[in-house]
Amino acid sequence: MSPDLRWLLGEVGAVLLDFDGPVCSIFAGYPAPQVAVELVDVLRQNGVDVTPELANEQDPLEVLRHTGAAGDYRITRAVEDALCAAELRAAKSAEPTPYGREVIVAARQVGVPVAAVSNNSGGAVTAYLAAHRLAGYVSPVVGRAYADPNRMKPNPEPILQAVRALGEVPARCVLVGDSVSDIEGARAAGVRTIGYANRPPKVEALRAAGAEVVVTSMGDLASVLLGAEVDEVR
């Protein structure tokens, strides 16, 4: 177990969790590339001339970012609405991250509040938490700003929104995220950072982005929070 992880978690008063990655794989049963294709179809239905690059985009959030950058709010809302509906559908078949639940429960057991800060829609995050009996453990849930993709992470605004709702100061909070945008957003907000590398190539990318600690299992966090071996947490 990393001494740095123990020290970092001992220094904070609240845990902020990215959703897709640390908590679950939201698109496990409804693949992200399929959702991206459906969003591109929404663009075509609204008369948008889709470039080959956008047509091949596999990340639905990137399709939304591209749409927002074009500056037509009517079309951005159409894509946002389609993505929100897709995420709600995806939440029903999302695959829980190993030990993600244990981290949430362990934090609350030791009196550390947990918030969710996600680039996914708040409705999808809330639906997943409710379905997995975690809604009472996570508050606030800060999801994607409606039809305003510029406010998604790495923009620090949603992170700071969660910090304010918790009544904490940024330096007393730690964000656990699996993407460079999570780490960049947290650093911009003045929040501590833990990178969750759910795939080996992410380890160096998260370190390069400035993550203070990188873990490859959420079980590491759960065991530190409870001061127990990870098998005891389960």
FIMIZA-556369 format. One record per residue: x, y, z of N, C-alpha, C in turn; residue in one letter. Coordinates in steps of 0.001 Angstrom, whole numbers, padded with zeros to 6 digits, always signed. Example, Ala and Ser with C-alpha at 12.3 -4.5 7.8 and 13.67 -1.06 7.14 Angstrom:
+013190-005690+007800+012300-004500+007800+013200-003300+007800a+012850-002250+007080+013670-001060+007140+012900+000030+007870s
***
This chain:
+000843-001190+000000+000000+000000+000000+000884+001248+000000m+000543+002208-000834+001357+003408-000958+001238+004288+000283s+002382+004624+000906+002328+005567+002031+001747+006911+001607p+001987+007310+000344+001452+008573-000144-000071+008570-000142d-000666+007428-000479-002128+007335-000483-002673+007469+000930l-002035+006794+001875-002475+006906+003270-002367+008348+003763r-001274+008988+003427-001064+010366+003870-002091+011300+003240w-002328+011136+001936-003243+012027+001238-004657+011887+001799l-005136+010657+001927-006493+010470+002434-006617+010922+003886l-005528+010867+004616-005557+011352+005986-005629+012862+006094g-005316+013548+004991-005289+015008+004983-006596+015644+004534e-007539+014841+004011-008726+015431+003402-009976+015171+004228v-010990+016009+003971-012243+015880+004698-013405+015465+003836g-013181+015320+002528-014253+014913+001630-013655+014258+000390a-014389+013296-000161-013972+012596-001367-014940+012920-002499v-014391+013360-003615-015178+013616-004817-014851+012500-005811l-015865+011831-006312-015655+010728-007234-016157+011089-008625l-015291+010931-009615-015804+010879-010966-016692+009641-011041d-017623+009625-011983-018604+008543-012021-018198+007412-012954f-018024+007721-014229-017697+006701-015220-016227+006338-015096d-015965+005246-014412-014591+004829-014121-014482+004421-012670g-014377+005365-011751-014250+005006-010335-015474+004325-009738p-016672+004663-010236-017892+004081-009669-018416+002933-010537v-018427+003127-011836-018940+002103-012735-018439+002364-014149c-018715+001421-015012-018527+001616-016451-019914+001817-017030s-020288+003076-017246-021682+003360-017580-022096+002764-018916i-021181+002702-019865-021538+002226-021196-021188+000748-021419f-021058-000009-020346-020674-001414-020473-021689-002213-021289a-022976-001947-021086-024012-002699-021777-024622-001982-022960g-024257-000752-023143-024779+000099-024231-023573+000898-024709y-022787+000317-025621-021438+000838-025912-021397+002299-026326p-020399+002991-025817-020217+004405-026136-020144+004665-027642a-019434+003846-028419-019404+004098-029861-020793+004072-030505p-021652+003199-030014-023023+003147-030535-023769+004433-030201q-023598+004914-028975-024238+006169-028575-023713+007322-029429v-022414+007334-029681-021826+008394-030507-022432+008392-031904a-022604+007207-032489-023232+007109-033817-024647+007674-033780v-025375+007373-032737-026748+007872-032614-026773+009395-032481e-025812+009959-031794-025751+011420-031665-025387+012069-032996l-024489+011448-033736-024151+011958-035069-025388+011926-035968v-026213+010894-035828-027461+010825-036594-028386+011976-036227d-028405+012355-034947-029205+013513-034526-028722+014767-035245v-027415+014907-035362-026869+016059-036087-027332+016061-037537l-027247+014919-038173-027674+014825-039576-029159+015151-039719r-029968+014652-038778-031406+014916-038825-031714+016403-038670q-030794+017121-038053-030963+018564-037864-030236+019375-038929n-029839+018707-040002-029268+019406-041142-027805+019773-041019g-027100+019156-040085-025680+019463-039897-024854+018648-040891v-023923+019316-041539-022993+018634-042438-021893+017996-041585d-021937+016682-041451-021037+015965-040553-019733+015631-041273v-018618+016012-040679-017309+015713-041258-016981+014237-041052t-016102+013666-041883-015694+012268-041677-015096+012035-040284p-014342+013002-039787-013734+012859-038459-014805+012732-037381e-015830+013592-037468-016900+013523-036476-017721+012253-036650l-017923+011834-037875-018689+010613-038130-018017+009388-037513a-016699+009439-037353-015943+008316-036795-015660+008469-035301n-016145+009540-034692-015920+009764-033266-016617+008681-032450e-015904+008098-031491-016458+007010-030691-016852+007421-029277q-016575+008651-028910-016900+009133-027571-018094+010084-027665d-019233+009715-027099-020404+010590-027194-020195+011964-026566p-019380+012042-025529-019115+013344-024923-018357+014257-025877l-017505+013677-026699-016777+014476-027678-017696+014959-028797e-018702+014149-029143-019695+014614-030114-020437+015820-029547v-020770+015758-028266-021444+016891-027629-020534+018109-027590l-019269+017918-027248-018331+019049-027231-018255+019703-028610r-018128+018895-029645-018045+019417-031004-019302+020217-031349h-020455+019681-030962-021713+020354-031256-021787+021701-030548t-021407+021718-029291-021436+022970-028545-020514+024007-029132g-019351+023560-029609-018380+024497-030191-018911+025153-031454a-019862+024498-032130-020422+025060-033363-021336+026245-033090a-021840+026353-031860-022544+027559-031453-024033+027621-031746g-024637+026529-032215-026083+026519-032458-026760+025858-031260d-027365+026684-030407-027896+026156-029152-029053+025193-029386y-029850+025422-030411-030969+024521-030700-030455+023110-030972r-029412+023012-031771-028864+021700-032110-028134+021101-030904i-027449+021946-030140-026776+021454-028932-027787+020844-027973t-028944+021486-027836-029984+020932-026964-030493+019596-027489r-030632+019477-028800-031105+018221-029381-030128+017083-029083a-028834+017356-029226-027825+016341-028931-027776+016064-027430v-027860+017108-026629-027875+016929-025171-029043+016051-024742e-030228+016324-025263-031401+015537-024886-031226+014072-025281d-030678+013845-026470-030455+012477-026921-029418+011773-026051a-028378+012494-025655-027339+011907-024811-027876+011617-023415l-028660+012524-022856-029251+012270-021532-030109+011005-021556c-030916+010850-022611-031763+009660-022718-030905+008402-022848a-029846+008494-023638-028953+007344-023814-028254+006985-022509a-027834+007987-021759-027148+007721-020493-028088+007081-019471e-029345+007517-019451-030314+006887-018554-030502+005417-018924l-030565+005146-020216-030663+003757-020666-029397+002995-020280r-028241+003608-020495-026966+002946-020201-026820+002653-018716a-027334+003530-017872-027185+003347-016424-027810+002042-015953a-028830+001561-016684-029503+000323-016286-028621-000900-016474k-027662-000816-017401-026783-001958-017657-025324-001635-017348s-025114-000552-016588-023744-000182-016220-023117-001262-015364a-021815-001431-015524-021083-002453-014772-020358-001808-013589e-020683-002196-012366-020009-001598-011211-018498-001818-011256p-017761-000808-010904-016306-000921-010799-015960-001730-009552t-015061-002694-009675-014666-003449-008481-014208-002511-007358p-014809-002680-006193-014507-001907-004988-014981-000451-005043y-015661-000050-006118-016208+001308-006147-017237+001504-005054g-018113+000533-004910-019121+000616-003851-018454+000644-002477r-017442-000193-002307-016762-000272-001008-016117+001055-000622e-015597+001775-001596-015005+003085-001310-016074+004032-000777v-017224+004044-001431-018306+004940-001022-018779+004608+000388i-019014+003336+000628-019511+002917+001948-018450+003139+003020v-017196+002809+002700-016121+002972+003686-015949+004429+004076a-015994+005314+003093-015838+006741+003394-016924+007215+004351a-018149+006826+004080-019233+007250+004948-019128+006619+006334r-018627+005393+006395-018486+004727+007695-017496+005449+008588q-016503+006076+007992-015509+006784+008798-015786+008289+008842v-016984+008695+008395-017396+010085+008523-016868+011026+007464g-016447+010489+006319-015960+011323+005220-017055+011426+004164v-017602+012612+003921-018655+012742+002917-018138+012454+001513p-019037+011958+000674-018702+011595-000697-019626+012337-001653v-019049+012949-002669-019819+013595-003732-019451+012953-005061a-020339+013063-006034-020048+012622-007397-019955+013856-008288a-018915+013910-009097-018739+015011-010044-018461+014387-011400v-019425+014514-012298-019362+013743-013533-019622+014581-014770s-019007+014183-015880-019360+014746-017181-020567+014041-017773n-021042+012999-017114-022307+012392-017502-023455+013186-016884n-024651+012928-017343-025800+013680-016829-026065+013318-015375s-026494+014311-014622-026819+014065-013225-027926+013040-013068g-028876+013033-014005-029965+012073-013941-029486+010645-014043g-028510+010399-014917-027975+009050-015069-027207+008616-013833a-026419+009529-013271-025657+009210-012057-026616+008877-010913v-027634+009720-010729-028603+009506-009660-029353+008199-009845t-029709+007877-011089-030431+006636-011367-029577+005421-011017a-028309+005469-011381-027410+004360-011057-027277+004211-009547y-027032+005299-008849-026844+005228-007399-028089+004677-006716l-029266+005099-007186-030509+004611-006592-030679+003116-006845a-030371+002680-008068-030532+001271-008416-029588+000371-007628a-028456+000932-007207-027456+000142-006482-027432+000474-004985h-028497+001096-004523-028678+001403-003098-027522+002234-002537r-027106+003216-003323-026014+004091-002901-026439+005558-002820l-027685+005830-003142-028118+007228-003201-027953+007929-001856a-028165+007200-000778-028047+007811+000541-026621+008046+000988g-025667+007557+000225-024259+007684+000589-023542+008796-000173y-024126+009275-001240-023435+010221-002124-024258+011493-002283v-023709+012600-001823-024365+013897-001963-023341+015007-001774s-023309+015959-002714-024202+016132-003850-023774+015293-005048p-024670+015233-006025-024341+014705-007342-024296+015891-008296v-023136+016156-008839-022976+017262-009791-022717+016647-011160v-023706+016739-012013-023569+016188-013352-023267+017270-014377g-023330+016887-015619-023018+017781-016738-024021+018931-016810r-023514+020136-016979-024384+021292-017181-025168+021107-018476a-026454+021394-018437-027318+021125-019575-026921+021951-020796y-026643+021248-021886-026380+021863-023197-025292+022939-023132a-024332+022739-022245-023222+023694-022122-021937+022901-021899d-021481+022187-022938-020333+021295-022760-019042+021992-022375p-018946+023307-022569-017744+024022-022126-017569+023971-020612n-018629+023644-019902-018563+023592-018441-018277+022192-017916r-018029+021249-018807-017609+019922-018361-016144+019970-017932m-015743+019016-017092-014317+018893-016791-013540+018726-018087k-012397+019380-018233-011511+019932-017194-011874+021308-016640p-012994+021880-017064-013447+023105-016415-013615+022808-014918n-013032+023624-014048-013114+023322-012612-014463+023624-011987p-015358+024265-012727-016617+024727-012130-017428+023620-011453e-017667+022463-012108-018467+021445-011412-017786+020906-010162p-016477+020869-010166-015743+020405-008988-015918+021398-007843i-015785+022669-008157-015962+023693-007132-017399+023755-006636l-018339+023455-007511-019746+023395-007096-019937+022332-006027q-019308+021172-006227-019403+020103-005233-018721+020495-003930a-017563+021126-004034-016830+021560-002836-017673+022527-002017v-018299+023483-002689-019140+024458-001979-020328+023770-001304r-020935+022824-002010-022093+022130-001442-021715+021321-000204a-020484+020849-000162-020009+020089+000988-019592+020990+002146l-019480+022284+001887-019054+023203+002928-017587+023082+003264g-016805+022599+002301-015374+022417+002509-014585+023460+001727e-013275+023449+001919-012382+024249+001092-011704+023290+000121v-011316+023761-001063-010754+022852-002068-009599+021997-001566p-008694+022586-000817-007509+021857-000381-007826+020719+000584a-009056+020702+001108-009474+019636+002024-010288+018556+001310r-010315+018630-000017-011057+017645-000804-010106+016936-001758c-010435+015699-002086-009654+014954-003072-010606+014411-004124v-010234+014567-005387-011018+014007-006479-010343+012749-006989l-011142+011689-007143-010661+010438-007716-011205+010351-009142v-010301+010344-010113-010738+010324-011504-009854+009438-012357g-010413+008987-013469-009667+008073-014337-009251+008711-015653d-009426+010025-015782-009076+010692-017033-008198+011905-016767s-007475+012296-017794-006639+013491-017701-007497+014713-017399v-008690+014777-017978-009558+015937-017735-009977+016017-016269s-010152+014872-015613-010454+014885-014178-009316+015520-013393d-008110+015086-013683-006946+015571-012937-006710+017058-013231i-006812+017446-014477-006614+018850-014837-007674+019731-014193e-008919+019282-014193-009983+020068-013575-009797+020207-012079g-009397+019114-011436-009183+019156-009990-008026+020082-009631a-006956+020006-010385-005810+020877-010104-006196+022344-010293r-006991+022627-011325-007436+024007-011556-008338+024491-010422a-009048+023560-009800-009937+023915-008687-009206+023983-007353a-007955+023558-007321-007206+023541-006073-007526+022346-005204g-008048+021274-005845-008443+020064-005141-007337+019019-005283v-007156+018202-004261-006160+017131-004302-006578+016082-005334r-005649+015247-005744-005960+014346-006862-005452+012925-006647t-006312+011975-006977-005947+010569-007061-006369+010072-008429i-005431+009551-009187-005750+008978-010481-006086+007512-010332g-007171+007098-010974-007544+005679-010991-007253+005144-012390y-006223+004341-012506-005804+003800-013803-006439+002421-013983a-007618+002411-014595-008299+001128-014808-007754+000384-016017n-006829+001003-016732-006087+000330-017802-004626+000754-017690r-003684-000172-017927-002260+000132-017729-001763+001409-018425p-002178+001702-019676-001659+002919-020319-002014+004211-019587p-003037+004146-018715-003456+005361-018022-002500+005771-016908k-001694+004847-016426-000844+005150-015275+000047+006354-015562v+000801+006288-016634+001712+007381-016953+000971+008638-017376e-000151+008468-018087-000928+009636-018515-001455+010411-017313a-001942+009706-016308-002465+010372-015114-001342+011017-014308l-000211+010341-014237+000932+010941-013544+001403+012200-014269r+001459+012124-015593+001899+013273-016375+000937+014449-016223a-000342+014157-016008-001338+015217-015827-001230+015863-014456a-000486+015226-013542-000271+015821-012230-000966+015128-011083g-001482+013905-011299-002105+013179-010190-001086+012955-009071a-001480+013255-007852-000557+013107-006719-000282+011644-006408e-001301+010812-006581-001184+009371-006374-001962+008700-007494v-001464+007574-007997-002187+006782-008991-002381+005380-008427v-003628+004898-008463-003934+003543-008018-004491+002757-009198v-004345+001457-009142-004894+000603-010192-006088-000198-009697t-006450-000035-008440-007629-000686-007880-008300+000258-006901s-009622+000365-006990-010349+001175-006018-010287+000521-004639m-009932-000751-004608-009775-001422-003328-008698-000803-002466g-007682-000209-003098-006631+000461-002328-007217+001590-001491d-008137+002341-002081-008757+003448-001351-009638+002936-000225l-010418+001895-000514-011324+001358+000501-010547+000852+001713a-009446+000150+001466-008692-000413+002580-008013+000664+003414s-007542+001732+002761-006943+002837+003510-007999+003551+004341v-009163+003787+003762-010218+004493+004486-010633+003751+005751l-010668+002429+005663-011096+001640+006821-009943+001151+007672l-008699+001392+007179-007550+000895+007913-007546-000607+007982g-008015-001245+006876-008138-002701+006853-007590-003230+005556a-007353-004522+005534-006976-005165+004283-008190-005184+003365e-007941-005140+002045-009034-005015+001105-010013-006174+001196v-009576-007383+001521-010490-008506+001630-011476-008307+002779d-011039-007570+003816-011919-007320+004939-013046-006363+004555e-012741-005467+003579-013745-004499+003169-014923-005195+002509v-014638-006217+001736-015718-006946+001063-016488-007794+002059r
***
